Amino acid sequence: MNADSTAQLLCVRVSNNWLGIDVKNIIEITKPTAGITTELEKGAIDGGLSFRDKKIPVVFLAEMVFGQPAKFDGSMRILISEAGSKMAALIVDSVEEIIMIAPESIRGKEQPADEAIAGVLETEERKIYLVSVEKVYQLAHVG
């Protein structure tokens, strides 16, 4: 996020937690078809998901960030994300809203073990963990 301006975050829910992802890293948000949901649930997605005639890796943010199993229900969404020349499908429980934030309102992360978390934004209503898409890609070996 650029420290000189307001940033836009896509707020998503994962394992009863709020995550924020810079909208600059999101290409598309899609609801999986019943067939894809079944394949994801069975772990049968070999080689990733097809996006624009290309296979991209799948990353379950619930597992990566919180060590919890992904939720497979009607609210699940697939975020097609991009960082540099890399792309991946990020699986989240639900997509909620886009918010505008001032970079100075972000404080450092609380838990150094959560390598994918770049910082925390606390409002009166909720705590939002800010996800570094680049770090997610590194941890998931997206290449």
N, C-alpha and C positions, 0 to 999 in steps of 0.2 A: 504494500500500500504506500502511496506517495504521502510523505509526511507534510507536504505543503497544502493539501486539499482534503476535502471531505471524501470519504470512501463509501462505496455501496457494498453491503454484505447481504448475501443470500442466507437467510436463517432457516435451518433445517433441524429436525428432531432426530436424535439417534439415542436409543436406550434411555429414554426419559430425560435426556440432556439436550440443551440447545447448542448447536454448532453454527459458526458463521464462516462463510467462504466468500472471498472476494469475487464479485460478479465478473470481473475480468477473466477469471479462470473457468467460467461456465459457458459452454457452447450451446447446450440444449438440456432441457428437463423433460423426461418422458415417463409415462406410466408403463410398466412392463406388461406385455401380453400375458395371458394365462400360461401359455407354453413356456415363455421365458421365466416366469415366476417359478414354475415347477422345476425347470432345469437349474435355476439358481438354488432352490431349496434342496435339491438332491446333490448339489455340488457337481452337476454334470456339464458345467460350462467349460469345455476344454478349449484353450486357445483364446478365450475371451468372447466378447459380444461383437456382432457386426455393426459397424457404423460407417456410412458412406463407402461401402465396398472394402472396408478395412477391418481386420480383427483388432480390438483394443482390450487390454486387460481389465479385469473386474476387481474392485477393491471394496470390501465390506467395512465401512467406517465403524460400525458397532464393534466388530472384532478387533480392528486395528487400534482404535483409540481407547475403548473401554473394556476390551477383553470379554465381550458378551456376544452371544449369538445374534445374528441378524433376525429381524422381525419380518415374516413373510405374510403380509396381508394386503388388503386393498389400498392402503395408504402408502405403501412402499413406492419409492421413486428412484429412477436412475438419472444421475447427473453426469452428462458427458462433459468431461473437464479437459483442460489443456494448460500446459505450462511449457513454455518454449516450444520445441517441436514434438513433445510427448503428449499422449492422450490416454485417458483411462475412463472407465465407467465407475463412478462412485455410487455405492448403494446406501441409501438413507431410509429411515422409517417414514418420514414425511417432509414435505416442503411447506414452509409457513408464510414467509414474507421477505421483502427486501427492505433493509433499513439503511439510513445514511448515518455515518458516524464521523466524528472528528478524531484523527489519529491520536491526539493527545489524551483521549478518553480511554485508550487501551493501556492496560498495565501488563507487566510481565507475567509469564505463566506461573502458576502456583506449584505445579508438580513437574519437576524436571524430568521424571521418567516418561511423561507423555511427550515424546519427541515430535509428534505431529502437531502439537498445540503450540502456536506462536505467541499467544497472549490471551488475556481475558478481558471481556467487557462486562461490567456489572451495571445494570439499571435497577430501578426500584422493583420492577416486576420479575427480573430473571438474570441469570448469569449465562453469558454466551462465551463458549470456548472458541477461539479463532483458529481455524485450521490452515496450516501451510500446505498448499497443494504440492509444492515442490518437495517438501519433506515427506509427504504421504507417498509420492512417487518413488523417492529414494528408499523408504522403508519397505515398500511393496515391490521393489526391483522392477519398476516400470521403465522400459527402455526401448 
